[in-house]
Amino acid sequence: MTMIHDPLSEEAASRIIRAASASSATLEIRGGGTRTLLPGPAGRDVLSSAGLSGIVAYNPAEMTMTAKSGTPLDEVAAALAERRQMLSFEPLDLRPVLGTGGIPTIGGVFATNASGPRRFVAGAARDSLLGVRFVNGTGEVVKAGGRVMKNVTGLDLTKLLAGSRGTLAFLTEVTFRLLPVPETAATIVVSGLNDAEAAAAMATAMSMSVEVSGAAHLPESVCGRFVGGRLPDGAATVLRLEGLAASVAVRAEKLQAALASFGAISSLSAEETALLWREIRDVHPYADGTARPLWRVSVAPTAGHQLVAALRLETGVDAYFDWQGGLVWLRMEADPEAELVRRYIKALGGGHATLMRAAPTVLAATSVLQPQAEAIELLSARIKEKFDPAGIFSGASAGEA
């Protein structure tokens, strides 16, 4: 029978992990449970961070915060909102599209490196992470930057744990940097472009000194599902500008003039902009209550539309593009077509494809994460051995955070 361990302190977590190591047991690391798609192997206990909750320190002047890993993301966001500060990387909420429950936690955000539309200009979640406390697979409590783990000198432990999905250690505390909330925001919409034309328009915008903080292309198949259907008819290529009101107005005028030759131009208000980019971030058009396979694909910005075009010649697929075309959300009409997707990614210069959603039987039979190159796999195994020599955390799946 599976037991859920919910330690209320770092020391209690350490004792649980030491006991698991002594008995050769494995533990499934879980934060808020928002991405748990499949049950773990029979007999594997759960180690939850839910009991480790609370903001430890907040320095608005230095724009830094320290919080225990199980602190609900909403609690962090509420504290930041009072001082008009924010997490720059816009952590996404995948509960609607995955059909899961749970409560997003700040530790889960960093454990999965959950990064939204601003990631391609402001960096990923890991780039905001300044420090961590964690318990390794032998039950040792480690503070990154304080003590150095034996035989891993030279590794940036903070960055290494971001995105590790609970396979290396149990996060107990995170320290991260913040940014001020922009005074206002606006979105420039270029209508009617096909995917290749949109890639060219976004490249033009990004080459200008107008500080675009969001660049996405919403093909006609999905465009009507955003902002309550209030976007112009046809495909929409959307570009976000943020900052002081006077600055946004000047930059918007400059951007509209530069893109006028591509197609019809319109704009969205600050309120509409907030809604649009939240829906882009959270994969709103595919939160349809189905289990149709959904891929999150990261490739070069110039390769995104080529990947989708190639796939459409061989299988049923719907898609939209974020990160100037470098992040592709692919929804398959039937099978995941994992071999096909990854073959085309390799042919187009490489990238990563993660199967985010599918029927349980399909998930269980498919390689959810992008297979690693042999050299990277060997290096990962060596790092894993140093953090977790007994393999206590070896069973954590890609969908858990």
C-alpha positions as CSV (number, residue, x, y, z in Angstrom):
1,M,0.0,0.0,0.0
2,T,1.3,3.4,-1.0
3,M,2.1,5.7,1.9
4,I,2.2,9.5,1.5
5,H,4.9,11.2,3.7
6,D,4.2,14.8,4.4
7,P,7.1,16.1,6.5
8,L,6.7,19.4,8.3
9,S,10.4,20.2,8.5
10,E,13.6,19.6,6.5
11,E,14.9,17.4,9.3
12,A,11.8,15.1,9.1
13,A,12.3,14.9,5.3
14,S,15.9,13.9,5.9
15,R,14.8,11.1,8.3
16,I,12.3,9.7,5.8
17,I,14.9,9.7,3.0
18,R,17.6,8.0,5.2
19,A,15.0,5.3,6.2
20,A,14.2,4.7,2.5
21,S,17.9,4.5,1.6
22,A,18.5,1.9,4.4
23,S,15.6,-0.2,3.2
24,S,16.4,0.1,-0.5
25,A,13.0,1.7,-1.1
26,T,12.1,4.3,-3.7
27,L,10.2,7.6,-3.2
28,E,8.0,9.5,-5.6
29,I,8.7,13.3,-5.1
30,R,5.6,15.4,-5.3
31,G,4.8,19.1,-4.9
32,G,1.3,20.2,-5.5
33,G,0.3,17.2,-7.6
34,T,-0.7,19.4,-10.6
35,R,1.1,17.2,-13.2
36,T,0.5,13.7,-11.8
37,L,-0.9,11.9,-14.8
38,L,-0.1,8.3,-14.0
39,P,0.1,6.4,-10.7
40,G,3.6,5.4,-9.6
41,P,4.8,1.8,-9.5
42,A,3.1,-0.4,-6.9
43,G,4.7,-0.1,-3.5
44,R,6.5,3.2,-4.1
45,D,5.8,5.7,-1.4
46,V,5.2,9.4,-2.0
47,L,7.3,12.2,-0.4
48,S,5.3,15.4,-0.6
49,S,6.5,19.0,0.0
50,A,3.0,20.2,0.9
51,G,3.9,20.5,4.6
52,L,6.9,22.7,3.9
53,S,5.0,25.9,3.3
54,G,5.5,29.6,4.0
55,I,7.5,32.7,2.8
56,V,10.8,32.7,4.7
57,A,12.1,36.2,3.6
58,Y,11.0,38.9,1.2
59,N,13.1,41.9,0.4
60,P,11.2,44.1,-2.1
61,A,14.0,46.6,-2.3
62,E,16.5,43.9,-3.5
63,M,13.7,42.2,-5.4
64,T,14.4,38.7,-3.9
65,M,12.3,36.2,-2.0
66,T,13.0,33.0,-0.2
67,A,10.1,30.5,0.3
68,K,9.7,26.9,1.4
69,S,9.2,24.6,-1.5
70,G,5.6,23.6,-0.8
71,T,4.4,27.2,-0.6
72,P,1.4,27.6,-2.9
73,L,2.2,29.7,-6.0
74,D,-0.9,31.8,-5.3
75,E,0.5,32.8,-1.9
76,V,3.7,33.9,-3.5
77,A,1.9,35.9,-6.3
78,A,-0.3,37.6,-3.7
79,A,2.6,38.8,-1.7
80,L,4.4,40.1,-4.8
81,A,1.3,41.8,-6.1
82,E,1.1,44.0,-2.9
83,R,4.5,45.4,-3.9
84,R,3.8,45.4,-7.7
85,Q,6.5,42.8,-8.3
86,M,6.3,39.5,-10.2
87,L,8.1,36.3,-11.4
88,S,9.6,37.4,-14.7
89,F,9.2,33.9,-16.3
90,E,5.4,33.7,-16.1
91,P,5.0,30.1,-14.7
92,L,2.3,28.3,-16.6
93,D,-0.7,26.5,-15.1
94,L,-1.3,23.2,-16.9
95,R,-4.2,21.9,-14.8
96,P,-6.9,22.8,-17.3
97,V,-5.1,21.3,-20.3
98,L,-4.0,18.2,-18.3
99,G,-7.3,17.7,-16.5
100,T,-5.5,17.5,-13.2
101,G,-6.2,19.1,-9.8
102,G,-3.7,20.0,-7.0
103,I,-2.2,23.3,-6.1
104,P,0.8,24.7,-7.9
105,T,3.8,25.2,-5.6
106,I,6.9,27.4,-5.9
107,G,9.1,24.4,-5.5
108,G,7.2,22.6,-8.3
109,V,7.6,25.6,-10.6
110,F,11.4,25.4,-10.3
111,A,11.6,21.6,-10.2
112,T,9.9,21.5,-13.6
113,N,11.5,24.8,-14.9
114,A,7.9,25.9,-15.7
115,S,8.4,28.9,-18.0
116,G,5.9,31.0,-20.0
117,P,5.8,33.4,-22.9
118,R,8.5,35.8,-21.5
119,R,11.0,33.0,-21.3
120,F,12.7,33.8,-24.7
121,V,13.7,37.3,-23.6
122,A,13.7,37.2,-19.8
123,G,15.1,33.6,-19.3
124,A,13.6,30.4,-17.9
125,A,12.6,29.7,-14.3
126,R,16.1,28.4,-13.6
127,D,17.6,31.8,-14.6
128,S,15.7,33.5,-11.7
129,L,16.7,30.9,-9.2
130,L,19.4,32.2,-6.9
131,G,19.7,29.5,-4.3
132,V,18.2,26.3,-3.0
133,R,18.1,24.0,0.1
134,F,17.5,20.3,-0.5
135,V,17.9,16.8,0.9
136,N,20.0,14.5,-1.3
137,G,19.5,10.7,-1.7
138,T,21.5,9.9,1.4
139,G,19.5,12.2,3.6
140,E,22.1,15.0,3.8
141,V,20.7,18.6,3.9
142,V,22.6,20.8,1.4
143,K,22.5,24.5,0.8
144,A,23.7,25.4,-2.7
145,G,26.5,27.9,-2.5
146,G,27.2,27.1,1.1
147,R,28.7,23.6,1.2
148,V,29.9,21.8,-1.9
149,M,28.9,18.2,-2.4
150,K,31.7,15.8,-2.7
151,N,32.9,15.2,-6.2
152,V,30.6,17.7,-7.8
153,T,32.8,20.8,-7.4
154,G,32.3,23.1,-10.3
155,L,28.6,22.2,-10.9
156,D,26.0,25.0,-10.4
157,L,23.8,23.0,-8.1
158,T,21.0,25.7,-8.2
159,K,20.7,25.5,-12.0
160,L,21.2,21.7,-12.0
161,L,18.2,21.1,-9.8
162,A,15.9,23.4,-11.8
163,G,14.1,21.1,-14.2
164,S,15.3,17.9,-12.5
165,R,11.7,16.9,-11.7
166,G,12.5,15.4,-8.4
167,T,14.9,12.9,-9.8
168,L,18.0,14.2,-8.0
169,A,16.9,15.6,-4.6
170,F,14.0,16.8,-2.5
171,L,13.8,20.6,-2.7
172,T,13.0,22.2,0.7
173,E,13.6,25.9,0.1
174,V,14.2,28.2,-2.9
175,T,15.5,31.8,-3.3
176,F,14.7,33.7,-6.4
177,R,14.8,37.1,-8.0
178,L,11.9,39.2,-9.0
179,L,11.0,42.0,-11.4
180,P,8.7,45.1,-11.1
181,V,5.2,44.7,-12.7
182,P,5.1,46.9,-15.9
183,E,3.0,50.0,-15.7
184,T,1.0,48.9,-18.7
185,A,1.1,46.5,-21.7
186,A,-0.3,46.3,-25.2
187,T,-0.4,43.7,-28.0
188,I,0.1,44.4,-31.7
189,V,-1.9,42.0,-33.9
190,V,-0.9,41.2,-37.5
191,S,-3.8,39.3,-39.1
192,G,-4.0,36.8,-41.9
193,L,-0.4,35.5,-42.1
194,N,0.4,31.9,-42.8
195,D,2.9,30.2,-40.5
196,A,6.0,31.0,-42.6
197,E,5.0,34.7,-43.1
198,A,4.4,34.9,-39.3
199,A,7.9,33.6,-38.7
200,A,9.3,36.4,-40.9
201,A,7.1,39.0,-39.2
202,M,8.2,37.9,-35.7
203,A,11.9,37.9,-36.8
204,T,11.4,41.5,-38.0
205,A,9.9,42.6,-34.7
206,M,12.6,40.9,-32.7
207,S,15.3,42.6,-34.7
208,M,14.0,46.0,-33.7
209,S,14.8,48.0,-30.6
210,V,11.2,48.0,-29.3
211,E,11.7,45.4,-26.5
212,V,9.1,42.8,-27.5
213,S,8.3,40.7,-24.5
214,G,6.0,38.2,-26.2
215,A,5.9,36.9,-29.7
216,A,3.4,34.2,-30.8
217,H,1.5,33.0,-33.8
218,L,-2.0,31.7,-33.6
219,P,-3.1,29.9,-36.8
220,E,-6.7,30.3,-37.9
221,S,-7.6,26.8,-36.4
222,V,-7.0,28.1,-32.9
223,C,-7.3,31.9,-33.1
224,G,-11.0,32.0,-32.3
225,R,-10.4,30.2,-29.0
226,F,-8.4,33.1,-27.6
227,V,-9.8,36.2,-25.8
228,G,-13.4,35.0,-26.1
229,G,-13.2,35.0,-29.9
230,R,-12.5,38.8,-30.0
231,L,-9.3,38.6,-32.2
232,P,-9.8,39.6,-35.9
233,D,-10.8,36.8,-38.3
234,G,-8.1,34.6,-39.7
235,A,-4.7,33.8,-38.2
236,A,-3.2,36.2,-35.7
237,T,0.5,37.0,-35.1
238,V,0.7,38.7,-31.7
239,L,3.5,40.8,-30.2
240,R,3.5,42.1,-26.7
241,L,5.0,45.4,-25.5
242,E,5.3,46.3,-21.8
243,G,6.6,49.2,-19.7
244,L,5.7,52.8,-19.0
245,A,2.6,54.0,-20.8
246,A,4.4,56.7,-22.9
247,S,7.1,54.3,-23.9
248,V,4.7,51.5,-24.9
249,A,2.8,54.0,-27.1
250,V,5.9,55.1,-28.9
251,R,7.2,51.6,-29.4
252,A,3.8,50.4,-30.6
253,E,3.6,53.1,-33.2
254,K,7.1,52.1,-34.5
255,L,6.3,48.4,-34.5
256,Q,3.0,48.9,-36.4
257,A,4.8,50.9,-39.1
258,A,7.5,48.3,-39.5
259,L,4.9,45.4,-39.8
260,A,2.3,47.2,-42.0
261,S,3.6,45.5,-45.1
262,F,2.9,42.1,-43.7
263,G,-0.9,42.4,-43.2
264,A,-3.7,44.2,-41.4
265,I,-2.7,45.7,-38.1
266,S,-4.7,46.1,-34.9
267,S,-4.0,46.3,-31.2
268,L,-5.3,45.0,-27.8
269,S,-5.8,46.9,-24.6
270,A,-3.9,46.2,-21.4
271,E,-6.7,44.1,-20.1
272,E,-7.1,42.1,-23.3
273,T,-3.3,41.7,-23.4
274,A,-3.2,40.2,-19.9
275,L,-6.0,37.7,-20.8
276,L,-4.4,36.7,-24.2
277,W,-1.0,36.0,-22.9
278,R,-2.4,34.0,-19.9
279,E,-4.3,31.9,-22.4
280,I,-1.2,31.4,-24.6
281,R,0.8,30.5,-21.5
282,D,-1.7,27.9,-20.2
283,V,-2.4,26.3,-23.6
284,H,-6.0,27.4,-23.5
285,P,-7.2,26.2,-26.9
286,Y,-6.3,22.6,-26.1
287,A,-8.0,22.6,-22.6
288,D,-10.9,20.8,-24.3
289,G,-11.5,18.0,-21.8
290,T,-10.0,15.3,-24.1
291,A,-6.9,13.1,-23.8
292,R,-5.8,13.8,-27.4
293,P,-2.0,13.6,-27.4
294,L,-0.4,17.0,-26.7
295,W,3.3,17.7,-27.4
296,R,5.4,20.5,-26.1
297,V,8.2,21.0,-28.6
298,S,11.2,23.3,-28.3
299,V,13.2,24.0,-31.5
300,A,14.9,26.9,-33.2
301,P,12.4,29.7,-34.0
302,T,12.9,29.3,-37.7
303,A,12.2,25.5,-37.5
304,G,8.8,25.6,-35.7
305,H,6.7,26.2,-38.8
306,Q,8.7,23.8,-40.9
307,L,8.1,21.1,-38.3
308,V,4.4,21.6,-38.4
309,A,4.2,21.7,-42.2
310,A,6.1,18.5,-42.5
311,L,3.9,16.7,-39.9
312,R,0.7,17.9,-41.6
313,L,1.8,16.0,-44.7
314,E,1.7,12.7,-42.8
315,T,-0.7,13.0,-39.9
316,G,-3.5,15.0,-38.3
317,V,-2.1,17.8,-36.2
318,D,-3.1,21.2,-34.9
319,A,-0.6,23.7,-33.5
320,Y,0.3,27.2,-32.3
321,F,3.6,28.9,-31.7
322,D,5.1,30.8,-28.8
323,W,8.7,32.1,-28.2
324,Q,8.9,33.6,-31.6
325,G,8.1,30.2,-33.1
326,G,10.6,28.3,-31.0
327,L,7.9,26.7,-28.7
328,V,5.3,24.7,-30.6
329,W,2.2,23.2,-28.9
330,L,1.2,20.3,-31.0
331,R,-2.1,18.5,-30.6
332,M,-2.3,15.2,-32.5
333,E,-5.7,14.1,-33.7
334,A,-5.1,10.4,-32.9
335,D,-1.8,8.8,-32.1
336,P,1.2,10.6,-30.5
337,E,3.4,9.6,-33.5
338,A,6.4,9.9,-31.3
339,E,8.9,8.4,-33.8
340,L,7.6,10.7,-36.5
341,V,7.7,13.9,-34.4
342,R,11.2,13.2,-33.1
343,R,12.5,12.2,-36.5
344,Y,11.5,15.5,-38.0
345,I,12.9,17.5,-35.0
346,K,16.2,15.8,-35.6
347,A,16.1,16.6,-39.3
348,L,15.4,20.2,-38.6
349,G,18.5,20.7,-36.4
350,G,17.4,19.2,-33.1
351,G,15.3,20.2,-30.2
352,H,13.1,18.6,-27.5
353,A,9.7,17.1,-27.5
354,T,7.8,16.2,-24.3
355,L,4.5,14.3,-24.4
356,M,2.4,16.3,-22.0
357,R,-0.9,14.6,-22.4
358,A,-2.3,11.3,-23.7
359,A,-4.5,8.4,-22.6
360,P,-2.9,6.5,-19.7
361,T,-2.2,3.5,-21.7
362,V,-0.5,5.6,-24.4
363,L,1.6,7.5,-21.8
364,A,2.7,4.3,-20.3
365,A,3.9,3.0,-23.6
366,T,5.6,6.1,-24.9
367,S,8.9,7.8,-24.1
368,V,7.5,11.0,-22.6
369,L,10.8,12.9,-22.5
370,Q,13.2,13.5,-25.4
371,P,15.8,10.7,-25.5
372,Q,19.2,12.0,-24.5
373,A,22.3,11.7,-26.7
374,E,24.7,9.0,-25.4
375,A,27.3,11.4,-24.0
376,I,24.6,13.4,-22.2
377,E,23.0,10.3,-20.8
378,L,26.3,9.1,-19.4
379,L,26.9,12.5,-17.8
380,S,23.4,12.6,-16.3
381,A,24.0,9.1,-14.8
382,R,27.2,10.3,-13.1
383,I,25.4,13.3,-11.7
384,K,22.6,11.2,-10.5
385,E,25.0,8.8,-8.8
386,K,26.5,11.7,-6.8
387,F,23.2,13.1,-5.7
388,D,21.3,9.9,-5.2
389,P,23.7,6.9,-5.0
390,A,21.0,4.4,-3.9
391,G,18.5,5.4,-6.5
392,I,15.9,6.6,-3.9
393,F,14.4,9.1,-6.4
394,S,14.8,7.1,-9.5
395,G,11.1,6.5,-10.1
396,A,9.9,10.1,-10.5
397,S,8.1,10.6,-13.8
398,A,8.1,13.5,-16.1
399,G,4.6,14.5,-15.3
400,E,4.9,15.0,-11.6
401,A,5.5,18.4,-9.9
